[in-house]
Amino acid sequence: MDNPVTSFLREHPRVIFSPKSVARHTGMQLKNVVRIAHNNSNIRLARAREVGGGGRNLTLLTIKHEE
């Protein structure tokens, strides 16, 4: 059974979202989105450099894709 975070990210492959954006689109609390993301092997934490940010402390989520 998929959780709402994984389902949302699968609908938008190769797109990187912040946890706050995912929480807003899924209607979940931010802390639950972060908890699910850290405990799910299908969700990858993206690096800030992938979106052009120079910061190191950004939490960004994307779905792992099969190549």
N, C-alpha and C positions, 0 to 999 in steps of 0.2 A: 504494500500500500504506500503510495507516494504521499509525502507531506506537501503542504501548500507552497513551501519555499522551493522545493525541487521541481514541482509542477510548473511554477511560474518561470523558473530559470530555463526549463526545457522548452517552454513556449518561445523563448527569446535566446536561441543559441548564439554563441560568439558575441554576446553583449555583456558588458561589465556593469554591474549595479552596486550602489552603496547599500548597506544593510537598511538604512532609513528608507530608501526608495522601495526596496523589497517589502518592508513592513507596511508602507503606505498602500502598495498595490495588492497585498494579500490580506490586509486587515488584521495582521498579527502585531503583537507587541515587539518592540525592537529587541529586547533582551532574549525573547524566544527565537527570533530570526538568527541572532548571533549564535545562540546555543545550538540550534539545528545545523547551522553552517559548519561549526567546528566539529560536530560529531558525525557528519555525513561524508562518506568517502566520494560521493558523486559531485560534491560542490568543491570547487577550487578557489582558494584565496588568491586573487590577482595581485600583481605588484603595481605600485603606484606609477612606475615607469611605463606600464602598458597603456595608461590613459593620459600620459604627459605630465603627471604631477611629480614634483621634485621631492615631495615629502616621503618619509619612510614609515610613518605611523598611520597610514590610511588602511582601512579595512574595506576591501572590495571583493565582491562575489561574482562568480561565473560558473557555469556548469561545465564539467569535463566533457569533451566531445571525442567521439571515436573517429579515427582517421583511417 
